Structures are given as structure tokens and as C-alpha cells.
């Protein structure tokens, strides 16, 4: 009987944690005021299109002149040092990396920035189109 209550309490705690995490995932925090800030504020980690991390990646690839999926796959494999054969797997890998490494508060949002200057040790003419600075967004105290 005692173990049933402990199991029920544990299950209730897990549900509450999951609900809290899901609630926070829909609310972005804020980014530092910076002239290089992209998307006019927090960037959604998962998703596609404007305002998302993958939206920045694909817009940069398009601006760099990569028109075919194969060109994009080859370039991304080169810069990520991976060997995926499709964009879907590259997207998943990149977004999971951004989430695990930079979304420290776990709300699904980060801050993305244009890079400052050129990075000479990167031999990449598309660096300023396809590489971004990143930090976690800041949650307000009442979230």
C-alpha cells in the first residue's frame, strides 16, 4: 500500500513537471538589447519559417546561393562535420544540438545574433550568412 502511494505521488510529480515545462515552452523570455539580434527577439528552437532557428539556417543557405537540397546537404555536412543524406536528419540533428546546448531554461526559445566581424580561422565565404551567435533567452521572474 505504501509503495502504491509513493508511485502515485511520483507519477503526479512527473505530470506536474511536464505540464510546467509545456506551459513555459509556449512563452519566450527576452533577449539582451543588441543591434545584431535576429528575429527581433527570441527565436523558436523547433519549427520552420520566420522566427525559428531552422528559418535562419534555411534563409542563410538561400542567401548564400544554395538552390538544391543536395547543395544544402553537402554544405551543412561540411560545416557540421556530419554525413547525413537528407535535410530532415540535418535539421533534427541541428535543432536537437541547439536545444541541448543553448536552451538552458528549457522553454524552447533562444536568442540568435549576427556574428560580429569575420572569423579568419573559418575558411567559409558564407560564414556571415550561415553562422549565428546564440544564447539562451532570459525568463522573467514571474514565469
KAJO-V282223 format. One record per pair of residues at least 24 apart in sequence whose ideal C-beta (glycine too) atoms are under 8 Angstrom apart, sorted by sequence separation. I is the first residue (numbers start at 1). J is the second residue. D is the distance in Angstrom with one decimal. If there is no record, write none. Layout:
# KAJO-V282223
i=(I | I)
j=(J | J)
d=(D | D)
This chain:
# KAJO-V282223
i=(110 | 111 | 110 | 111 | 110 | 111 | 110 | 109 | 107 | 105 | 102 | 104 | 105 | 107 | 102 | 103 | 57 | 102 | 105 | 98 | 107 | 54 | 57 | 54 | 53 | 54 | 53 | 53 | 79 | 46 | 45 | 75 | 79 | 79 | 45 | 46 | 45 | 75 | 56 | 53 | 45 | 53 | 46 | 64 | 45 | 44 | 45 | 44 | 45 | 64 | 43 | 60 | 63 | 64 | 42 | 43 | 42 | 43 | 61 | 42 | 43 | 60 | 61 | 41 | 60 | 60 | 39 | 57 | 37 | 38 | 37 | 38 | 29 | 37 | 38 | 56 | 36 | 29 | 36 | 28 | 32 | 34 | 36 | 27 | 29 | 31 | 36 | 24 | 25 | 28 | 24 | 25 | 26 | 24 | 25 | 24 | 21 | 38 | 42 | 36 | 32 | 31 | 31 | 32 | 29 | 30 | 31 | 29 | 30 | 28 | 29 | 29 | 30 | 29 | 29 | 24 | 27 | 24)
j=(134 | 135 | 135 | 136 | 136 | 137 | 137 | 137 | 137 | 136 | 134 | 136 | 137 | 139 | 135 | 136 | 91 | 136 | 139 | 134 | 143 | 91 | 94 | 94 | 94 | 95 | 95 | 98 | 124 | 95 | 95 | 126 | 130 | 131 | 98 | 99 | 99 | 130 | 112 | 110 | 103 | 112 | 108 | 126 | 108 | 108 | 109 | 109 | 110 | 129 | 109 | 126 | 129 | 130 | 109 | 110 | 110 | 111 | 129 | 111 | 112 | 129 | 130 | 111 | 130 | 132 | 112 | 130 | 111 | 112 | 112 | 113 | 105 | 113 | 114 | 132 | 113 | 107 | 114 | 107 | 111 | 113 | 115 | 107 | 109 | 111 | 116 | 105 | 106 | 109 | 106 | 107 | 108 | 107 | 108 | 108 | 106 | 132 | 137 | 133 | 135 | 135 | 137 | 138 | 136 | 137 | 138 | 137 | 138 | 137 | 138 | 139 | 140 | 140 | 143 | 139 | 143 | 143)
d=(5.5 | 4.9 | 6.8 | 7.1 | 5.8 | 5.4 | 6.1 | 4.6 | 7.1 | 5.8 | 5.0 | 4.4 | 7.2 | 6.6 | 6.8 | 6.0 | 7.9 | 5.7 | 5.4 | 6.9 | 8.0 | 5.6 | 6.8 | 7.4 | 7.6 | 6.3 | 6.3 | 5.5 | 6.9 | 5.5 | 5.9 | 7.6 | 6.9 | 7.7 | 5.4 | 7.2 | 5.0 | 7.5 | 5.8 | 6.9 | 5.6 | 6.7 | 6.5 | 4.1 | 5.3 | 6.4 | 6.6 | 6.0 | 5.9 | 4.7 | 6.6 | 7.3 | 4.9 | 6.1 | 4.1 | 5.6 | 6.9 | 6.7 | 7.8 | 6.1 | 4.4 | 4.2 | 6.4 | 7.8 | 4.2 | 7.9 | 6.2 | 7.0 | 6.6 | 4.4 | 7.5 | 6.2 | 6.9 | 5.8 | 6.3 | 6.0 | 4.4 | 6.5 | 4.3 | 7.0 | 7.1 | 6.2 | 7.8 | 6.5 | 6.2 | 3.6 | 6.5 | 7.5 | 7.6 | 4.1 | 6.9 | 5.5 | 7.7 | 4.3 | 4.1 | 7.8 | 6.1 | 6.7 | 4.4 | 7.0 | 7.7 | 7.6 | 5.8 | 7.7 | 7.8 | 6.3 | 7.4 | 3.5 | 5.4 | 5.8 | 4.8 | 4.3 | 7.1 | 6.8 | 7.2 | 7.4 | 6.1 | 6.5)
